[in-house]
Amino acid sequence: MEYPSLSEIDKIYALQQKNTAEIKQLPASKREQLLRKLLTKIKEAENEIQAALYQDFHKSALESTITEILAVEMELKHIIKNIGKWTKDKSVGWSAMFTNVKAYLHYEPKGHVLIITPWNYPFQLPLVHLAACIAAGNTAILKLSEFSPHTNRIVKKILQEVFPEDHVAVLEGEVKETTHLLSLRFDHIHFTGSPAVGKIIMEAASKNLTDITLELGGKSPAVLDRNINVRRVVQNLIWAKFVNAGQTCIAPDYVLVPRQLKSEIEQVFREELREAFGRDAINSPDYARIINKKQFDRLVEALTDAKHLGAQVISGGATDEKELYIEPTVIGQVAMTNSLMTEEIFGPIFPIVYYSQIDEAIKFINDREKPLALYVFSNDGIFNKHVIRYTSAGSTCINDALIQIMHPKLPFGGVNNSGIGQSTGWYGFRAFSHERAVADAKGFPLSKMFWFPYSERTHKFVQWIRKIFG
């Protein structure tokens, strides 16, 4: 595949730099018009989008609609509904000490933005983040993953029908092109990907003190209590884990289960996987494929190594290299040194880890990096609060999975190794905006009370302030 030359990238960058000041002045109404046009173009191209995602992932039309198209449409509608309110100055309230000061926050665009997106949701992630970026009033270079070429083409086509290149530009490329982009000065960089690459992004951004949002990943656990409806929870976990063939950053990475549920949960997993995908999931019209051979080989190697180290395959385990197919797999007794337990799996392999007491499970979680998501399944509110209180995660969902990212009023983001900053909805708009503090003094300036030369009067005024407000 031919990617843009570095000189072509520089030309696009210069065009946007020149245009950034003008784009910053676009009123909320104009930004809203652009987002409405984008929404219309997406609706018109739905069949093309579904076809592209099938070519890249063997993804069913319905799963493409649920996980990619609908997610973007919901985000766009939420932003369109609220952009007028979000862009207005917001009062921070009255202060007795500053009775003559009108204090408020003014939301101004950060300016020129670089958005780098991954391959696992190649339609949803670029457009969800771009929508917030445009709502905030920025210019943007959108760098897509080179691993989803069919979806990239339709993303580029749609965006070119809505935005001129000096407002939004779509680029593809590999390490060379991305490295060059990172050498340029942006006002904000938004990156979605692995913690390892996130560190590279952060280091590059630090050279220009560029603000960043990092959406990373990690090993997101699911914690089960003993009082659950096992079948309902297993169905929930199967959907959350095996949608998009496990290639979801907030998919449950492993599940912590009370030992007394071992026999029951293993049997229910076998039954429900057969119910979901049939006796041979390779023939299921609802089951996606691994994105490419590199990821397929990584996952097969991890599974093979786990079995050599004594792991037990509870269900699944079949693979087909030609199809880039890995059967939905549940596995137990995985060695802690195996990559399935040391690295984010990002595929359709689901380890079960058994525990005796909840504090053992909590220690297991806390001995690892802070996850992007944590799932708790219990009918006991005290149990749920205990897990939340003694762990840390970017988000938590109780008695369901993945839905927290769909809630329009909740932020999406990680903590430490799983990410920095927040996205989606109001939080996405805020991430791409600068919250500018404004203090508008009316009439008598307070600073006059501190005017030189300092005197006894100044001293008494300071003492009065300390007594009343200190």
Secondary structure, 3 states (H helix, E strand, C coil): CCCCCHHHHHHHHHHHHHHHHHHHCCCHHHHHHHHHHHHHHHHHCHHHHHHHHHHHHCCCHHHHHHHHHHHHHHHHHHHHHHHHHHCCCEECCCCHHHCCEEEEEEEEECCEEEEECCCCCCCHHHHHHHHHHHHCCCEEEEECCCCCHHHHHHHHHHHHHHCCCCCEEEECCCHHHHHHHHHCCCCEEEEECCHHHHHHHHHHHHCCCCEEEEECCCCCEEEECCCCCHHHHHHHHHHHHHHHHHCCCCCCCEEEEEHHHHHHHHHHHHHHHHHHHCCCHHHCCCCCCCCCHHHHHHHHHHHHHHHHCCCEEEECCCEECCCCEECCEEEECCCCCCHHHHCCCCCCEEEEEEECCHHHHHHHHHCCCCCCEEEEECCCHHHHHHHHHCCCCCEEEECCCCHHHHCCCCCECCCHHHEECCECHHHHHHHCEEEEEEEEECCCCHHHHHCCCCCHHHHHHHHHHHHHHC
